[in-house]
Amino acid sequence: MAGTIEQLTDARASYHDLLTGKSPRVVVDQNGERVEFTAANSQKLYLYIQQLERELSLSPTRVTGPAGFLF
């Protein structure tokens, strides 16, 4: 299943929040219910972003050296 631009945007925002310490670990709603989250794995999130970019053809293609000849 191919990713969408919205998924990529959300993943990039989450990655930014994770790296800048803005990702909450505990959230308490207005009813007093408490939800705790585990810390995200930044490497897995980065790889997910790269995967979405490849699926959407947004990442640069791999550049190889010039073609050679075999005699």
N, C-alpha and C positions, 0 to 999 in steps of 0.2 A: 504494500500500500504506500503510495507516494505521499510525502508530507505536503503541507500547505504553507503559504506565506505566513498565515496567522500563527501556525505552530512554530515556525522559525522565529518570528518576532517574540512570541512568548518565551521561547527557550533562551533567546539572547538576553531578554530582560531578566529572566531568572538567573542566568549566569552572571550578569552584572550585579544583581542584588546579592548573590552568594559571595562574590569576590569582594564586594564593598561592605559586607557585614549587615546588609539590610534585610536579609531573610529572617523572618521571625521563627523562633523555635517553639514558642508557646503563644497561643491566641485564646483570649477569653472574650466570648460574645456578650451581648447585652443581657442575656438570660443568666449569665454567670457560668455557662458551660465552658469547660477548659479543654482545649485540644492541643496536644503536644506533637511536634513533628520531629523526625530524626534529621540530622544534618545531611545535606545532599552531598553527593560525590561529585566534585568539580570536574574530574577527569571524564567521568561517564557523561556528564552534561555537555562538556566540550565535544566529545565524540558524537553525541547525538546531534549537536548543531552542525558538525561537519557532514554527517549523514544526510540531514535535511538539505543542506546546501548542495550536495552532490545530486540528490533526487530532483531538486529544482534547477539544476544546472547553473548554480550561482558561484560555485567554487572554481578557481582557476584550474585548468587542465594541467596534467603533469607534463612538464617540458623535458624532452630528451635531447641528446646531442644530435649533431648532423648525421645524416645517413652515410654509411660507409660502403665500400665495395670490397668484395672478396674475390681474389683471383685464384 
